């Protein structure tokens, strides 16, 4: 364990940030799962609305640095292609 006061504070902050980021990543994955469930159910309208919500979440976390921007783009591209294929 750290002995210096500033190192102790950074350890506390790091733990809080880790917990917050884990929560945000979980929310991101949940939004992606909602889209995939709608795609598997062949529900194009439901998939499209779930996709819009997931797209906003992906863009938000990519801009904040929680995930890489290319990862967000990859997920959006693949989900959009699956939804388009439901036609």
Backbone as CSV, one residue per row, in Angstrom:
resi,resn,N_x,N_y,N_z,CA_x,CA_y,CA_z,C_x,C_y,C_z
1,UNK,0.850,-1.185,0.000,0.000,0.000,0.000,0.892,1.243,0.000
2,UNK,0.372,2.300,-0.577,1.133,3.545,-0.687,1.318,4.198,0.681
3,UNK,2.452,4.859,0.846,2.738,5.573,2.089,2.516,7.079,1.952
4,UNK,2.730,7.611,0.759,2.594,9.047,0.530,1.110,9.402,0.406
5,UNK,0.731,10.544,0.965,-0.680,10.946,0.973,-1.251,11.065,-0.446
6,UNK,-0.488,11.667,-1.358,-0.985,11.842,-2.722,-1.152,10.492,-3.420
7,UNK,-0.290,9.534,-3.108,-0.403,8.206,-3.712,-1.633,7.481,-3.170
8,UNK,-1.929,7.701,-1.891,-3.132,7.101,-1.304,-4.384,7.670,-1.976
9,UNK,-4.361,8.976,-2.200,-5.502,9.625,-2.851,-5.677,9.100,-4.276
10,UNK,-4.573,8.972,-5.012,-4.663,8.462,-6.382,-5.203,7.027,-6.393
11,UNK,-4.828,6.244,-5.388,-5.329,4.870,-5.303,-6.846,4.879,-5.082
12,UNK,-7.312,5.778,-4.210,-8.762,5.887,-3.973,-9.476,6.338,-5.232
13,UNK,-8.917,7.330,-5.905,-9.539,7.839,-7.120,-9.558,6.780,-8.216
14,UNK,-8.460,6.052,-8.322,-8.386,5.006,-9.342,-9.438,3.939,-9.144
15,UNK,-9.665,3.560,-7.898,-10.682,2.551,-7.603,-12.080,3.070,-7.958
16,UNK,-12.341,4.332,-7.635,-13.639,4.923,-7.967,-13.826,5.000,-9.480
17,UNK,-12.779,5.402,-10.196,-12.859,5.484,-11.655,-13.043,4.101,-12.277
18,UNK,-12.375,3.104,-11.724,-12.504,1.740,-12.246,-13.942,1.254,-12.115
19,UNK,-14.545,1.492,-10.951,-15.925,1.069,-10.727,-16.879,1.801,-11.672
20,UNK,-16.655,3.090,-11.876,-17.516,3.876,-12.767,-17.388,3.383,-14.203
21,UNK,-16.147,3.158,-14.650,-15.931,2.682,-16.015,-16.530,1.305,-16.225
22,UNK,-16.444,0.434,-15.218,-17.030,-0.905,-15.334,-18.540,-0.803,-15.507
23,UNK,-19.158,0.103,-14.778,-20.595,0.314,-14.894,-20.955,0.808,-16.297
24,UNK,-20.182,1.743,-16.810,-20.441,2.287,-18.143,-20.265,1.216,-19.220
25,UNK,-19.225,0.386,-19.086,-19.006,-0.695,-20.062,-20.155,-1.695,-20.028
26,UNK,-20.664,-1.973,-18.831,-21.787,-2.895,-18.696,-23.012,-2.333,-19.410
27,UNK,-23.265,-1.036,-19.238,-24.394,-0.391,-19.901,-24.241,-0.455,-21.418
28,UNK,-23.016,-0.265,-21.888,-22.734,-0.334,-23.323,-23.052,-1.718,-23.866
29,UNK,-22.569,-2.745,-23.166,-22.809,-4.116,-23.618,-24.290,-4.463,-23.596
30,UNK,-25.004,-3.957,-22.595,-26.446,-4.212,-22.506,-27.170,-3.608,-23.704
31,UNK,-26.786,-2.400,-24.090,-27.439,-1.762,-25.231,-27.159,-2.534,-26.520
32,UNK,-25.949,-3.085,-26.647,-25.634,-3.887,-27.830,-26.432,-5.184,-27.833
33,UNK,-26.597,-5.790,-26.649,-27.373,-7.027,-26.547,-28.833,-6.815,-26.930
34,UNK,-29.402,-5.656,-26.593,-30.792,-5.354,-26.949,-30.968,-5.346,-28.457
35,UNK,-29.996,-4.768,-29.152,-30.065,-4.734,-30.619,-29.969,-6.153,-31.170
36,UNK,-29.039,-6.929,-30.652,-28.853,-8.296,-31.155,-30.079,-9.166,-30.903
37,UNK,-30.730,-8.983,-29.751,-31.944,-9.758,-29.465,-33.046,-9.422,-30.453
38,UNK,-33.189,-8.136,-30.777,-34.207,-7.713,-31.740,-33.888,-8.257,-33.128
39,UNK,-32.607,-8.301,-33.481,-32.212,-8.844,-34.787,-32.519,-10.334,-34.850
40,UNK,-32.203,-11.060,-33.761,-32.486,-12.501,-33.733,-33.975,-12.781,-33.810
41,UNK,-34.800,-11.868,-33.255,-36.254,-12.037,-33.290,-36.841,-11.565,-34.618
42,UNK,-35.983,-11.097,-35.524,-36.391,-10.602,-36.847,-37.336,-9.402,-36.729
43,UNK,-37.151,-8.609,-35.681,-37.961,-7.414,-35.438,-37.192,-6.198,-35.944
44,UNK,-37.460,-5.819,-37.197,-36.674,-4.741,-37.811,-36.940,-3.400,-37.140
45,UNK,-38.195,-3.114,-36.818,-38.517,-1.825,-36.185,-37.896,-1.742,-34.790
46,UNK,-38.005,-2.811,-34.031,-37.421,-2.837,-32.690,-35.906,-2.753,-32.736
47,UNK,-35.327,-3.416,-33.718,-33.877,-3.390,-33.872,-33.407,-1.985,-34.240
48,UNK,-34.176,-1.302,-35.080,-33.788,0.044,-35.503,-33.820,1.020,-34.325
49,UNK,-34.853,0.930,-33.488,-34.922,1.836,-32.337,-33.832,1.504,-31.318
50,UNK,-33.583,0.217,-31.093,-32.526,-0.191,-30.164,-31.160,0.221,-30.716
51,UNK,-31.014,0.170,-32.032,-29.762,0.568,-32.671,-29.488,2.053,-32.460
52,UNK,-30.526,2.875,-32.573,-30.341,4.316,-32.365,-29.837,4.609,-30.962
53,UNK,-30.406,3.921,-29.974,-29.966,4.116,-28.591,-28.532,3.629,-28.413
54,UNK,-28.216,2.478,-28.995,-26.874,1.911,-28.871,-25.846,2.787,-29.576
55,UNK,-26.236,3.351,-30.706,-25.326,4.213,-31.457,-24.941,5.439,-30.628
56,UNK,-25.912,6.018,-29.936,-25.636,7.182,-29.092,-24.679,6.816,-27.961
57,UNK,-24.895,5.656,-27.364,-24.039,5.198,-26.265,-22.622,4.938,-26.778
58,UNK,-22.510,4.274,-27.920,-21.197,3.992,-28.502,-20.431,5.281,-28.789
59,UNK,-21.099,6.246,-29.406,-20.435,7.510,-29.741,-20.014,8.260,-28.479
60,UNK,-20.880,8.249,-27.469,-20.582,8.965,-26.233,-19.334,8.394,-25.557
61,UNK,-19.267,7.062,-25.465,-18.132,6.454,-24.769,-16.862,6.456,-25.606
62,UNK,-17.011,6.487,-26.929,-15.830,6.615,-27.783,-15.231,8.011,-27.625
63,UNK,-16.086,9.021,-27.521,-15.571,10.388,-27.377,-14.929,10.591,-26.013
64,UNK,-15.385,9.860,-25.013,-14.820,9.977,-23.669,-13.589,9.102,-23.468
65,UNK,-13.320,8.231,-24.425,-12.129,7.403,-24.330,-12.341,6.082,-23.611
66,UNK,-13.584,5.738,-23.300,-13.843,4.461,-22.638,-13.582,3.301,-23.601
67,UNK,-13.939,3.505,-24.870,-13.611,2.539,-25.929,-12.963,3.322,-27.067
68,UNK,-12.269,2.614,-27.928,-11.610,3.254,-29.065,-12.655,3.622,-30.110
69,UNK,-12.417,4.710,-30.836,-13.392,5.165,-31.827,-13.583,4.143,-32.941
70,UNK,-12.531,3.396,-33.272,-12.673,2.381,-34.315,-13.534,1.218,-33.849
71,UNK,-13.473,0.900,-32.561,-14.317,-0.162,-32.025,-15.782,0.258,-32.109
72,UNK,-16.067,1.508,-31.787,-17.435,2.021,-31.890,-17.906,1.961,-33.340
73,UNK,-17.063,2.378,-34.258,-17.414,2.373,-35.674,-17.651,0.948,-36.171
74,UNK,-16.828,0.025,-35.714,-16.969,-1.377,-36.126,-18.304,-1.945,-35.659
75,UNK,-18.656,-1.705,-34.398,-19.927,-2.207,-33.877,-21.109,-1.590,-34.624
76,UNK,-21.060,-0.282,-34.859,-22.158,0.386,-35.556,-22.317,-0.161,-36.977
77,UNK,-21.198,-0.365,-37.652,-21.241,-0.854,-39.022,-21.842,-2.251,-39.102
78,UNK,-21.400,-3.124,-38.216,-21.876,-4.503,-38.259,-23.344,-4.597,-37.883
79,UNK,-23.759,-3.841,-36.862,-25.165,-3.867,-36.462,-26.050,-3.306,-37.569
80,UNK,-25.612,-2.214,-38.189,-26.392,-1.619,-39.280,-26.547,-2.603,-40.437
81,UNK,-25.499,-3.343,-40.737,-25.558,-4.320,-41.829,-26.543,-5.437,-41.496
82,UNK,-26.537,-5.883,-40.237,-27.479,-6.937,-39.826,-28.914,-6.441,-39.931
83,UNK,-29.155,-5.204,-39.519,-30.509,-4.653,-39.568,-30.954,-4.496,-41.021
84,UNK,-30.059,-4.031,-41.872,-30.374,-3.861,-43.285,-30.697,-5.210,-43.923
85,UNK,-30.029,-6.266,-43.474,-30.251,-7.596,-44.052,-31.601,-8.184,-43.641
86,UNK,-32.255,-7.603,-42.640,-33.560,-8.113,-42.214,-34.650,-7.843,-43.242
87,UNK,-34.429,-6.921,-44.164,-35.444,-6.565,-45.163,-35.832,-7.781,-45.953
